[in-house]
Amino acid sequence: MTPLAVSEFSSAGEDLNLKVVDLAAKCDLINTQFKVKNRAKVNFSGAFDYQNFYEGKIPATLVNRD
């Protein structure tokens, strides 16, 4: 795995924007694929639990290299 770090996390829902930095500077040498799990702590009847909102691979068309 290539070490990555989150540099920006903004907005929510369909406008969610997540930017990561390749700490090893290897992104031009490998074919990187992203898989995410988006979950949040929610309150159900006074008890907190996690609810998954999305889990899966991010299509290459939604990934930009800059």
Backbone as CSV, one residue per row, in Angstrom:
resi,resn,N_x,N_y,N_z,CA_x,CA_y,CA_z,C_x,C_y,C_z
1,MET,0.839,-1.182,0.000,0.000,0.000,0.000,0.880,1.240,0.000
2,THR,0.414,2.261,-0.691,1.099,3.545,-0.731,0.583,4.412,0.403
3,PRO,1.477,5.017,1.192,1.009,5.867,2.287,0.352,7.140,1.756
4,LEU,-0.882,7.365,2.193,-1.649,8.540,1.797,-2.050,9.325,3.032
5,ALA,-2.315,10.624,2.855,-2.795,11.466,3.948,-3.927,12.336,3.428
6,VAL,-4.938,12.551,4.245,-6.050,13.424,3.873,-5.584,14.867,3.977
7,SER,-5.758,15.633,2.892,-5.376,17.044,2.921,-6.600,17.948,2.976
8,GLU,-7.752,17.420,2.560,-8.990,18.207,2.613,-10.186,17.276,2.657
9,PHE,-11.155,17.635,3.482,-12.408,16.889,3.580,-13.495,17.936,3.747
10,SER,-14.335,18.116,2.726,-15.317,19.176,2.791,-16.644,18.753,2.182
11,SER,-17.675,19.490,2.554,-19.034,19.311,2.069,-19.608,17.970,2.537
12,ALA,-20.682,17.532,1.886,-21.343,16.288,2.294,-22.214,15.781,1.153
13,GLY,-22.673,14.569,1.309,-23.569,13.965,0.317,-22.917,13.881,-1.045
14,GLU,-23.668,14.239,-2.078,-23.148,14.165,-3.441,-22.098,15.231,-3.724
15,ASP,-21.962,16.221,-2.844,-20.961,17.276,-3.007,-19.697,17.014,-2.200
16,LEU,-19.587,15.827,-1.626,-18.427,15.489,-0.803,-17.143,15.613,-1.609
17,ASN,-16.142,16.234,-1.014,-14.858,16.415,-1.668,-13.763,15.939,-0.719
18,LEU,-13.010,14.963,-1.152,-11.919,14.417,-0.354,-10.647,14.495,-1.184
19,LYS,-9.633,15.159,-0.626,-8.344,15.256,-1.312,-7.310,14.518,-0.482
20,VAL,-6.512,13.695,-1.158,-5.455,12.940,-0.487,-4.111,13.259,-1.136
21,VAL,-3.063,13.116,-0.350,-1.701,13.361,-0.817,-0.930,12.046,-0.770
22,ASP,-0.226,11.757,-1.843,0.622,10.576,-1.940,1.945,10.878,-1.245
23,LEU,2.104,10.427,-0.020,3.301,10.730,0.772,4.559,10.064,0.232
24,ALA,4.411,8.996,-0.518,5.568,8.293,-1.077,5.937,8.806,-2.462
25,ALA,5.114,9.716,-3.013,5.348,10.271,-4.354,5.467,9.165,-5.408
26,LYS,4.575,8.174,-5.328,4.603,7.042,-6.259,3.388,7.018,-7.184
27,CYS,2.484,7.987,-7.095,1.227,7.910,-7.846,1.438,7.892,-9.356
28,ASP,2.558,8.430,-9.833,2.805,8.395,-11.271,3.377,7.052,-11.721
29,LEU,3.734,6.194,-10.772,4.328,4.897,-11.102,3.365,3.728,-10.953
30,ILE,2.259,3.943,-10.252,1.317,2.847,-9.996,-0.086,3.253,-10.393
31,ASN,-0.944,2.285,-10.551,-2.343,2.516,-10.878,-3.140,2.454,-9.579
32,THR,-3.452,3.606,-9.033,-4.131,3.685,-7.743,-5.635,3.571,-7.909
33,GLN,-6.255,2.745,-7.079,-7.711,2.631,-7.016,-8.125,2.993,-5.604
34,PHE,-9.293,3.636,-5.475,-9.773,4.056,-4.170,-11.044,3.306,-3.799
35,LYS,-11.096,2.911,-2.553,-12.285,2.275,-1.987,-12.562,3.009,-0.679
36,VAL,-13.811,3.392,-0.461,-14.144,4.159,0.743,-15.314,3.538,1.493
37,LYS,-15.364,3.872,2.768,-16.512,3.539,3.605,-16.905,4.840,4.295
38,ASN,-18.099,5.324,3.998,-18.607,6.555,4.593,-19.671,6.167,5.608
39,ARG,-19.373,6.414,6.874,-20.335,6.088,7.913,-20.331,7.198,8.950
40,ALA,-21.409,7.284,9.696,-21.529,8.323,10.714,-22.191,7.751,11.951
41,LYS,-21.898,8.390,13.057,-22.514,7.991,14.317,-23.896,8.630,14.371
42,VAL,-24.919,7.823,14.543,-26.297,8.310,14.589,-26.950,7.876,15.895
43,ASN,-27.970,8.596,16.275,-28.665,8.345,17.535,-29.991,7.647,17.241
44,PHE,-30.110,6.408,17.670,-31.356,5.657,17.546,-31.921,5.443,18.944
45,SER,-33.006,6.120,19.266,-33.685,5.951,20.554,-32.743,6.119,21.742
46,GLY,-31.893,7.138,21.684,-30.996,7.408,22.800,-29.703,6.629,22.778
47,ALA,-29.563,5.658,21.881,-28.333,4.865,21.785,-27.607,5.248,20.493
48,PHE,-26.315,5.470,20.591,-25.537,5.823,19.404,-25.032,4.562,18.718
49,ASP,-25.084,4.593,17.408,-24.608,3.481,16.597,-24.086,4.064,15.292
50,TYR,-23.340,3.268,14.525,-22.842,3.716,13.236,-23.789,3.258,12.136
51,GLN,-24.010,4.152,11.155,-24.802,3.815,9.988,-23.933,4.022,8.756
52,ASN,-23.840,2.999,7.894,-23.087,3.118,6.648,-23.932,3.846,5.617
53,PHE,-23.337,4.875,5.004,-24.025,5.613,3.954,-23.521,5.210,2.574
54,TYR,-22.280,4.781,2.495,-21.731,4.303,1.228,-20.509,3.451,1.536
55,GLU,-20.363,2.378,0.791,-19.165,1.554,0.878,-18.909,0.954,-0.486
56,GLY,-17.737,1.191,-1.029,-17.411,0.607,-2.320,-16.279,1.329,-3.017
57,LYS,-16.000,0.876,-4.232,-14.932,1.466,-5.029,-15.405,2.788,-5.616
58,ILE,-14.460,3.706,-5.762,-14.734,4.988,-6.402,-14.411,4.827,-7.889
59,PRO,-15.373,5.115,-8.767,-15.098,4.990,-10.209,-13.947,5.898,-10.642
60,ALA,-13.122,5.412,-11.531,-11.969,6.187,-12.014,-12.391,7.530,-12.584
61,THR,-13.594,7.626,-13.123,-14.070,8.890,-13.699,-14.261,9.965,-12.649
62,LEU,-14.336,9.592,-11.365,-14.514,10.565,-10.295,-13.205,10.912,-9.585
63,VAL,-12.094,10.341,-10.041,-10.791,10.588,-9.430,-9.985,11.488,-10.347
64,ASN,-9.480,12.576,-9.775,-8.639,13.517,-10.534,-7.240,13.508,-9.944
65,ARG,-6.241,13.551,-10.809,-4.847,13.673,-10.371,-4.415,15.097,-10.628
66,ASP,-3.778,15.689,-9.639,-3.340,17.077,-9.783,-1.971,17.240,-9.181
